Amino acid sequence: MVNECLNAFEKRLESVAQKIPGQPRQEIILSRLQFMLTKKLQELTNQSLQQYGINDTVWTALMMLYSNPDNYIFPSDLSHVIVSSRTNITRLADEMVEKGWISREGCETDRRKIILTLTKAGVELVETVMPKRWAMHQTLWQDFTDEEKNLMEVMQRKLLTTLSNFNVEEPSC
């Protein structure tokens, strides 16, 4: 199905190229492929997490909390790390507090700050899900050699750097 969608897109590109010369066809295809890959990867991730009542955004937030030795993070730092607005982080934190995965407390040293802390239930969720996530990633990349994966990482980081140079309103990361 995905290849059919890409083929249909390519046919329409050919039509546009006949009407307007100078089309950077390969660059357009590469950009479209990246978009499609991102969408499919997010769909796969969300589908694999659905049984736990979470999605990729919640999972990433939980992982950021879990990765800290004390299992806490400030909302502003979480916003920065997962590249999401502070408004979205507030909504996300509300959801995770409601589910019992994190607690929200005032900071003793700076009353203006809030601290998000992973609860025992949150730690248990992460430790239950993590091996399954690792297995999914290993399966996803099993057909690629280490050299191919390294090259892909270098190229994607290069594209991300290039994209970061465009003047688009976005979070800092």
Buried (B, 14 or more C-beta within 10 A) or exposed (E): EEEEEBEEBBEEBEEEBEEEEEBEEEEBBEEBEEEBEEEEEEEEBBEBBEEBEBBBBBBBBBBBBBEEEEBBBBBEBBBBBBEBEEEBBBEBBEBBBEBEBBBBEEEEEEEEBBBBBBBEEBBEBBEEBBEEBEEBEEEEEEEEEEEEEEEEEEEEEEEEEEEEEEEEEEEEE
